[in-house]
């Protein structure tokens, strides 16, 4: 892991890094020293590690004592796009314009990215936990939309993750992995989501095998998640990771 820059403000340190070809950002309390809980942040489709919603959430968590890390998903942010990704993305956009089932189209995209994304996250998790200001403490995962689509196979595979905040996605292509998840989950649904049919969101929540899972449903479209849900997710991670 090679750090390329470090800044701090309002008590939170922000460090950009690369691990092999994976670009990422680590946020910690400014004077962090010793083991602390770590939260992995997965961004949405078409976004990146420093999208405004990712940064604001990361800084909120870090201000409360957590270490937080975000990386660019494959074919996103500072990572190169491959030809196959471009083909799948164009096919997805054309299918949506033609009125095809968005859940199936999005699932195809996530399925293409998931294997590489899981391996990336596991490598970054191992590297970050070797840092003195993070250590081998409890780990959580937070991801909405594509962050959920890539997070579910990660959580199903990675035993170090002990709690997750997920949502804004349906069950297409994810039910089998969701059935392997037994950690506590807080799951968000936008009741009027124009991209994810409500019944598919509820089917994904139902598929999660965790006996400790909570559904948070709010009115509004896909991108209209209320800001208070960030504080709610913080309280969730405090309960399960501290």
Helices and strands as residue ranges (DSSP letters): E 2-9, E 12-19, E 22-29, E 38-42, H 52-63, E 67-71, H 83-97, H 102-129, E 139-144, H 146-157, E 161-167, H 175-178, E 184-190, H 198-207, E 213-218, H 228-241
